[in-house]
Amino acid sequence: MELNGVHIEDTFAEAFPMAGTRLIITAETAAWAMTAATTMTGFATSVIACGCEAGIEGPLEPTETPDGRPGVAVLLFSFSNDMIKQQLTNRVGQCVLTCPTTACFSGLDGETRVPLGDGMRYFGDGFQIAKQLATRRFWRVPVMDGEFVIEDQVGVAPGIGGGNFLIMATDRSAALAAAEAAIKAMRGVAGVIMPFPGGIVRSGSKVGSKYKALPASTNDAYCPTIRGQTKTALPPEVEAVLEIVIDGFSEAAIDEATIVGIKAACAGGRAAGVVGITAGNYGGKLGPYHFHLHKLLREAGQ
């Protein structure tokens, strides 16, 4: 299959189950809400070393937030509800509570819930006040610029981690331009995040290593500078590869993000230096979710 002259490999991305939550962070201005969200989602690229994978789903208008102020929706995924609870305690406590004018709310309904403000309220040292609105409970914690309002609990739902595709190009500039175009398009899809820096991964990995202590190591089959020293998967003209990893709450959301991302990456075609699109998988051994590139693009009318 080709898309604007770019070869699309007949392969699939392999993803695995995770647990996820969605927060709504608001502030007096959109800029401060984004500052809190950006800080909170730092060092959250891979659950392997960061404890979670987190990112910004998108900005919210005042009409879309519980307190009628500008906001940002944040998604956070990890391997268990307990891990999500710990990550929320650390990240909201250090990055949202501390940020001027912010408030923090659950952005996800669900039968399963984990504590959010229930533990953080103790920062109020006994001066905190509970507020019940219908079925939702909030805490008003006194801080130096007024009050920090935080919801008592946050919803948790099943999620999917590790959707992906790789962009192969004639040079690094072409790969980066295509990846940036893909990320810009994918950020319009609700219910997904691309957790790596700017949404893009340069250091794609494989499972295992020659060093026993490492669970993962560089994906040498896609490293152009060592193609003569290993079994390469790269066409001769490819000199740079970048990967985009996708986490989301549903297969449909990851399907959509994959489709719009690949279309955007291939929009300039071979003339823009994009040679091919592929995806990372482990032969079906890693996870039960398989995103077949040809199938997705055919269903999208390509």
N, C-alpha and C positions, 0 to 999 in steps of 0.2 A: 504494500500500500504506500502511496505517496500523497503528500499534502503540500501543494505549491512547490513541487519538486524535491521535497524533503522526504527521505525514506523513513517510514514508520515500521519498526520491527514488530513481528508477530509474536508478542510476548505479553507478560502480565506483571503488574505490581502486586506484591504479596504483603498483606497487612494483618494486624493482630488486635485482639480485644483489649480495651482499656476502660477505665471509668473516667467520667468527665463532669465538669461543672461549668457554669457560666455566671460571671459576676457583672453587675452594672456599677460602675464607678462614676459618681457625679461630682461636680465642683462649681464654683462661682463662675468660672469661664471654661470654655472648651479646651483652652490651652492647658489649664491646670489639671483637668480631668485626664487629658492625654499624658501629661507628665507623670501622674500617679500610675496610670495603666502601663506606660512604657517602663517605669522603674520596677513595678511589680512583676513584669514578665521577663525581666533580665535573667541571665543565666538559667534558661529553661528550654534549651534546645533539644536535649535528649534525656529521657527518663533514666538512662543507664548511669549517668554521672551527675545529673542535676536534680534527680528526685521527681521531676515532672516535666511535661512539655506544655508550654504556655505561650499565648500570643494574643494579639488584638484582633477581635472579629471585625470591629468597625466603630466609628463614631455614632452617637445617638443624638437626635434632636430633643429639646426639652419636652416635647409632647410624647416622647418614647420612654421617659424615665419616671421612676416613682415620685420624685420630689420636684419635677418640673424644671430641672436645671440641665445644662449641657452634660452629656455623659459619653462614656466609652464602654463597650461590651468587651469583656475579656473571657477567653476560654482557657481552661486548665485541665490537663489529662494526666493520669498516673495509673499505676497498676492496681490500686485498691482504694477503698473509701478511707481507710486509715491514713494512707499516704497523702491523699487529697487533704484530709483534715490537717495534717502536720504542715503541709506546704502552704495552706491558706493561713494558718496561724502565723507562720514566719513571714510570709510575703505581705499579707494585708497589715500585720502589726508593724512591720518595719518600713513599708513603702506607701501605704495608703493612709493609715492613721497619722503618720508623720507629715503628710503632704498638706499644705494650706488649703482650707475650705472644703475638703472632700467629704463625701459620704459613700457608703458601700452597701449594696443590696444584692439579694439573690436574683439572678436573671433566668432561673430555670425552675419550672415546676416539676415535681416528681414525688413519688411515694417515699423514696429513699432520701434522707437528708442528713447532713453532718453539721456540727457546730461551726458557727462563724463568729458572731458577736458574743455568743454564750460564754466564751472564755476570755475574749478581749475586753469585756466589760470591766474586768477586775482592775484594768489600768486606771479606772476612775476612782479607785481607792475608797469605795463606799459612797461616793457622791453621784454615781451613775444612776440613771432613772430608766425603768422599763416603760414601754409604750405598746399597747395592743391595738392594732387596727384590723378589724375583722378577724381572720385566722392568722395574721402575720404579727410577729412580735419583734420589736426593735429596741435598741439600747441607745440612750443619749449619754455619751461619755464627755465630761467636761474637759476641754483642752484650752490652750492659751488664746486661740482666736475665736472661741465660742464653744461649740459642741461638735463632736464627731458622732454622726448617726450611723449605726450599723445594724443590719438585720441579724436576728438571733441565729437563724439556721439558713443553709443554702441547699438547694436541690442537687442531687447527683444522679446521673443517668449513664447507661452503657455508651461507650464510644469506640472509635476505631483509630488505631495509630499505625503509621508507616506507609500510607498510600504514597506513591512517588512516580516520577518520571525523570529521565536523564536527557539532557540536550548536548548533542555532539556537534562541534563546530570547527571551522578551519583555524580559528585563533581565539585567544581569550576574550578579546573585545567583542567578537561576534557572539560568543557563548553568553557573555554577560548581558549584552543588549537584548538577546532573545529571552534570557531568564528574567530580566527586569520587566520586559513586556508581559511575560506570562504572569508574574506576581501581581502586576497592576490589574490585570484582568481578573485574576483569581480572588482578589480582595473584594470583589463585588458579590461573591458567593457567601450566603449566610450559612452558619453552622460549621465552618472550617477555619483552621489556622494553618499557617506555614511557619513552624516554630524556629527555624534557624535564622541566622543574622540576615536581615532584609528578606527573609523567606528562602534564601539560596544556600546550598551546601557545596563547598569546593572539595571537602575531604570525605567523599563517599567511602563507606567501609564495607568490609566483608566480615562474616563471623569467623572468629579464631585468628590465631597468629602463630608465628614460629616461636614466639616468646610465651611460655605457658601462663604467665600471670595476666596476659591481656585477653579479654573476651572478644575483642574486635581489632581489626587493623586495616590499613589502607587497601582500597579496592584496586589492586595492582593491574587487573585486567583492563581498567579504564584510565590508567595513568600514562599519558603519552610519552613522558621522558624515559620510561623504562620498558617501552614496547619490545625492545630487542633482548630483554633479560627475563621476560615472563610470557605466559600465554595471553596475548592481547586479544581484546574484543573490539578493537578500534579499526575502522577503515583507514587506509594509508593517509588520506588527506585530513584526518581529524587531529588537531593539536591542542584541543581544550574540551573538557567536559564539565558541566555543572548539573547538579541534581536539585530537584524541588521535592520536599517531603510534606505530606498533607495529613493532618489529623482532623477528625470530624465526628459528628454525632450520628451520622447515618451513611450507608453505602451510597444513597442517592446524592447526598451533598458532596461526597468525595468524587463520585462519577462526574458531577457537573463541574467541579473545580478542575479535574483532570482534563476534561474536554476543552473548557475555555482556555486553560493554560497552554495546552498543546497547540490549539489554534493560534493563539497570540504569539507563541514562540516561533511558529512556522509562517507567520504572516508575510515576512520578507522573503521567504523561500531560500533557495540555494544562492541567489544573488546576494543575500545578506550574510552568507557564510555559514548557514545552518545546514549540516549534512544529514543528520539523522536524529530520531527520537527512540529511546528504548526505556526499559524499566527494570527495577531491581527485584529479584525474587530468589527464593531458596528452594526451588523445585516443589513448592507446596508444603514444605516441612516447618515453616516458621509460623504461619497463621492461616485461618480459615477464609479470609477475605481476599479474593483475587480480582483485580481490576484489569481486564483484558483490553489492551489498547485498540486493536482492530475492531472489536465488538463495540466498544464505546463510541468510536468515531463513525462506524457504520450507522449506529442508532441515531447519531447526531446528524446524519445526512451527508457524511463525507465519503 
